Amino acid sequence: SFYEDLVSHGVLEPLTAPIEGLVEKEGCSDYMAPQGISSVVKYYLKQSGADVFYEHHVTHISLRDGKWEVSWKMGPPELFDVVILTMPVPQILQLQGDIVNIINERQKQQLESASYSSRYALGLFYEAGARIDVPWAAKYISDNPCIRFISIDNKKRNIESPEIGPSVVVHTTVTFGSEHLDSDPAEVQQLILSHLESLVPCLPKAASVKCQKWRYSQVTKAVPNCPGKMILHTQPLLICGGDGFTCSNFDGCIESAMSLAEAVKSHL
């Protein structure tokens, strides 16, 4: 029903562009988001009617008079009746305040056993009219030490236009990501670009390039024995979830969201 809803509203479309090296799984369908994956999140936030505040880097969570006091880097703390944490699991364990003692020893061990792969993502953006002459919209690379995936993003999303320049997205291998996690970003960018040039020599010069470190890329081992969520405290409710409690795909996110929503609903 989630897929049907998103497709009917144009947020998702079936993937029809040619993808080299894509492993087809029986009974699975592939989709793409024409306006980018963030459009899926924005769609649900709009549906919720919630007021959303960005750029709030949470640092402390503490109990204050039967509510949760949440502190963040750039402003005064605020009080909440319910707190739901869906950041990567290692970042939950980095939070300060009463939460440190609220997470019991067994829960801490479970949370610590979750693991993630790390990788870099590189975006190349071109002027309108630039041509990228390859027969595919995206390609999985199996024999390069640096690059695992290349996507001609506008082609993959079926939004090629003479008015808008093409863009290319590159994901590195997990091994490369872990080996260069603390390397100088400028050096990493240059390394990826040199490998990309050898793989796709016909690429024109990009108008701009953005290199992004993705420390918590995909869950390699989910939190054990906690499908979808973990309740840390009941009165007031403090609960955590996200793909760290399922798996790093859309189905995993939905599974955790449903589990979290059920827990909050029964609490209310």
Disulfide bonds with the S-S distance in Angstrom:
none
